[in-house]
């Protein structure tokens, strides 16, 4: 199981992933960050509570924590070691719990991909509310 990071820090990855769908690859929704399309990744089956996972990885934004920046979200290299977690993404919400990722409605995911400007160096802040309030 992956473990999410906490605190202020890791920049967003400069890659998004578009998996193969029966109707074909989805188009780039207008992301400013480099956009990676792949036919090698799908999420079949169901989640923790039996919810279907189909479509939940139609748009993915990898968080640059314990991963090699600039690589595909599919790269499982963990520079800090597997015990430090990693593989944490923003992805389309599937209506159930995740392994530490952030699920967002598809329309909002597209808005996020269009809004993030690499020139402004976006970052992710994650953690318990009382930690972040300090």
N, C-alpha and C positions, 0 to 999 in steps of 0.2 A: 504494500500500500504506500502511496506517495504521501509525503507530509508537507503541508503548506508552510511557507515562510511567515514570519511575523515581524512587525516593526516597519520603519520607514526604509525604503530602499529600492530594491532592484528595478532597473529600468525595464520597460516593456521590450519584448523581443521585436525584432524588425522582420518578423515573418508571420504570416497567417496561413492557415491550411484550409484547403477546400477538398473534401473527399469526393470520391466517385459516387454518383447517384444513378439510378436506373435511367433517368432522363438525360444524363450526361453531367459534365463538370459545371458547377455553378460559376457565374462570372464574378470578377472582382467588383465589389459594390462601390468602388471609388476610393479605396484605401490609399493613404499617402505613404504609408510604410510599404516596403517591398512585399509583394503578394505571391505566395507559393501555392500553386495548384498541384494536387496529387491524386492519382487514381489508386494509390496504394494504401489508403486508409479509410476504413468505414467502422462504424460502431454498431454491430448487430446485437440482437438480444434485448435484454431488459436490465434495468437498474436495480438498486437495492430493494425498492418496494414494488417491483414488478412493472414499473413504467417503461414504455418503449424508448430505446435510445436512438432509434432511427432519426437522422437529421440533427442530432445534438452537436455534431462536429462539422456541420455545414460551414460554419465560420469559427475559426479558432484564433485566439491571440495569446501567444505564449508569454509567460512572465519570465524575464531573465533572472532566474534564481537557480543556482546550481545547474546551469546548462551552459553550453558554449554559445555565446552571443553570435548572432548572424546565421545560425544553422536552422534547419527545418525543425518545427515542433516535434517531428518524429524522431529526431536524434536523441537517443537515450543516454548519452554521455553525461556523467555527473561528476564534474571536477572536484567538488567538495566531498565526494563519496556518497554511496547509496543511502547511508543512514541519515543524511542531512535532508532527504526529501528531494523534490523537484517534479518536473512534469506538471506544473500547475498552470492552468490556462483560464482565460475567459472563454466561454463557449456558449452555444445556444442552449437555453434551459430545457431540460427534459422532464421537469416536474417532480424531481426527487433529489435525495442527497447526492453529494459528489465525494470524490476522494480528496477534497481540498480545493477544487476549482471553484470558479465563480460562474454560475449560470445566469444568462441574460436573455430576455425575450429576443427573438430573431430580429425584429425591427430595431430594437435598441442596439443590438450587436452591430448591425449595419451602420447605424449612426455613429457608434464608437469608432469603428474602422475608418469612417470618413473624417471624423473629427480629430483623431490623433495626428499631430504634426511632429515628425521626427526632429525638426529644427528647434522645437520647444523642449526637447528632452523629457518626454512624459515618464512618470514614475508611478509605481503602485504602492499604496500604503495599506497593509493588512494587519489585523490583530484584534484583540479584544478591545472594546470601546474604552474601558478604563485605562488600558495601556496607551492608547492613541491620544487620550486627553491630556497626558502629561506634557 
